[in-house]
Amino acid sequence: MSARKILAVLRSGIIGKEVEVLASPDPSLIGVRGEVIDETRKTLKILRGSKAVVLAKENVVLLIDGLRVDGKLLLGRPEERLKKRYKI
């Protein structure tokens, strides 16, 4: 059931959603929470207060809609994720 929810999140898009960083190689990013305002192939831009924080998707684990999502699943353009097949 959780895998279906994760797939739904991946396909629905994450811009405008509230996210929190659960794990990162950079300890200063852990716990960062904010709204996703932009997304590229390899990065996410999160609005935290009045400042934007750029995260590398490959290196983070995020909490999105109450689900733990590995940033590696988010790699690629949002429009490409609609067609992509996932093995979870």
C-alpha positions as CSV (number, residue, x, y, z in Angstrom):
1,M,0.0,0.0,0.0
2,S,2.8,2.4,0.9
3,A,4.5,1.8,-2.5
4,R,1.3,2.9,-4.3
5,K,1.1,6.1,-2.3
6,I,4.8,6.9,-3.1
7,L,4.1,6.3,-6.8
8,A,1.1,8.6,-6.6
9,V,3.3,11.3,-5.0
10,L,6.0,10.9,-7.6
11,R,3.5,11.2,-10.5
12,S,1.4,14.0,-9.1
13,G,4.3,16.4,-8.8
14,I,5.8,18.0,-5.7
15,I,5.9,21.7,-6.5
16,G,3.8,23.5,-3.9
17,K,4.0,20.6,-1.4
18,E,5.4,20.9,2.1
19,V,8.5,18.7,2.5
20,E,11.0,18.0,5.3
21,V,14.5,16.6,5.0
22,L,14.9,13.5,7.0
23,A,18.4,12.4,6.0
24,S,21.3,14.1,4.2
25,P,25.1,13.9,4.1
26,D,25.1,17.6,5.1
27,P,23.9,17.7,8.8
28,S,22.8,21.3,8.5
29,L,20.0,20.2,6.0
30,I,18.5,17.6,8.3
31,G,15.2,19.0,9.6
32,V,14.8,21.7,6.9
33,R,11.1,22.1,6.2
34,G,9.4,24.2,3.6
35,E,7.4,24.4,0.4
36,V,8.9,23.2,-2.9
37,I,9.0,26.2,-5.2
38,D,11.1,24.9,-8.1
39,E,12.4,21.6,-9.4
40,T,15.1,20.7,-11.9
41,R,16.5,17.4,-13.0
42,K,18.8,17.1,-10.0
43,T,17.7,19.7,-7.5
44,L,14.8,21.0,-5.5
45,K,14.4,24.6,-4.3
46,I,12.5,24.8,-1.0
47,L,11.2,28.1,0.4
48,R,12.1,28.2,4.1
49,G,10.7,31.4,5.7
50,S,11.9,34.1,3.3
51,K,15.0,32.2,2.0
52,A,15.3,29.5,-0.7
53,V,17.3,26.4,0.0
54,V,18.6,24.3,-2.9
55,L,18.8,20.5,-2.3
56,A,20.5,17.9,-4.4
57,K,17.8,15.2,-4.9
58,E,20.3,12.4,-5.1
59,N,21.6,13.0,-1.5
60,V,18.4,13.4,0.5
61,V,15.5,11.5,2.0
62,L,12.3,13.6,2.2
63,L,9.0,13.4,4.1
64,I,6.3,14.3,1.5
65,D,2.6,13.9,2.5
66,G,3.6,11.8,5.5
67,L,5.6,9.4,3.3
68,R,9.4,8.8,3.4
69,V,10.7,9.3,-0.2
70,D,14.2,8.7,-1.3
71,G,15.5,11.6,-3.4
72,K,16.9,9.2,-5.9
73,L,13.3,8.4,-7.0
74,L,12.8,12.1,-7.7
75,L,15.7,12.3,-10.2
76,G,14.7,13.6,-13.6
77,R,12.3,16.2,-14.9
78,P,8.8,16.1,-13.4
79,E,7.3,15.5,-16.8
80,E,9.5,12.5,-17.4
81,R,8.4,10.9,-14.1
82,L,4.9,10.5,-15.5
83,K,6.2,7.9,-18.0
84,K,8.9,6.3,-15.9
85,R,8.5,2.9,-14.5
86,Y,9.6,2.4,-10.9
87,K,10.8,-0.7,-8.9
88,I,10.0,-0.1,-5.3
